Amino acid sequence: MTLKKSASLALMALAVSFFIGCSSKEDRDKYDQWYGSGSKAREESALVKLQADRKAAAEQATAAATEKAAAPAAAPAAGGDTAAAAPAADAPAAAPKRKPVPAEVSALLNKHACLACHQAYDKVIGPAYAEVAKKKYTADQIVDLVHNPKPEHWPGYPPMAPLAHVPKADIIVIANWINSL
């Protein structure tokens, strides 16, 4: 009877020591930063930054519109040459055009919960799809990265979970849209 008790206690002690020994403090802290209580703070700071960026962009657009409205009033007094130069000066200040997300792609992004971490033009948790487009991945590379993410490709972002359940055909439709941005 004592042998059975001591064997079961020894087995439990071994299991507990294995469980405790597998996770270093660094691993637990890293996990907590991305998925535990640290993730809430990171998400809140990202939202505050996103709101501040949007507010700054709106203020910049208002200032540009005010400046543009003031420019035609000054242009006739200065002469015809400066009036033609004013629209050329405003062109670089204009924000890049944002394409709407096609309905088919939007349905796939919602179906596979991609929009929980990614947006077309804004950074949320993961990179914006416009940033992904700048990397010029092929559709097959994007399929591979969705099924087997490589965090080293996106330093500064939390690692993406592998999404092996997402069909290759759906990812190719999304990848072709990403590459069109």
Residue, then its C-alpha position, 0 to 999 in steps of 0.5 A: m500500500t505504501l509503495k502505491k502511494s509513494a509511486s503516485l506521489a513521485l509521479m505527481a512530483l515529477a509532473v509538477s517539476f516538469f511543468i515548472g521547469c519547462s517555462s522560464k521566467e522570460d518565457r512567461d513574461k514574454y507570453d504575458q506581454w503578448y497574450g496576458s495582462g500586458s496585451k491589454a496595456r499594449e492594445e490600449s496604447a496602440l488605440v491611443k496612438l491610432q486616435a492621436d494619429r487620426k486627429a493629427a491627420a484631420e488637423q493637417a487636412t484642415a490646415a491644408a484646406t485653409e491654406k488652399a483656400a487662402a492661396p487663390a486669393a493671393a494668386p491673382a495679385a501675384g500673377g499667372d505663373t504662381a497660380a499654376a504652381a500652387p496646385a503642383a505644390d498641393a499635390p505632394a501634401a495630398a493623402p494617398k488614396r485609399k481603395p475600398v475593400p471589395a465585398e468578396v475580400s471583406a467577406l473572407l477577411n471577416k470569415h477568417a477573423c483577419l480583421a481582428c488584427h489587421q486593417a487595410y491601411d491602419k496598424v492595429i495589432g498586426p501590420a496593415y495590409a498596405e504595409v504587407a503590400k510594400k514587401k512585395y510578397t507573391a501570393d504563394q509566399i503569403v499563403d506560406l506565411v499565413h500557414n507558417p508565420k515567420p515573426e522575424h519578417w515583422p519585428g516589433y509586432p506580436p507573433m501571428a498564430p499559424l492559420a493552417h485551417v484557412p483554405k489556400a484558395d481564400i488566402i490567394v484571393i486575399a493575397n491578390w487584393i493585398n498586392s493590388l494596394 
